[in-house]
């Protein structure tokens, strides 16, 4: 699952940068960059929570075992 998450973060991050420099009307550019950055940050936070849960589960198994 992490390859998919990293790929999505890369894609949305790249699109975010591309939208920031796109020759669009300012309000459309701001909305596009904000939306794409939100997707990127959301995927990153989801990935971070997943990694922390996995580490917590491994630690709990070590303590119990």
Secondary structure, DSSP 8 states (H G I E B T S, - for coil): -HHHHHHHHHHHHHHHHHHHTSS--HHHHHHHHHHHHHHHHHHHHHHHHHHHHHHHHHHHHHHH-
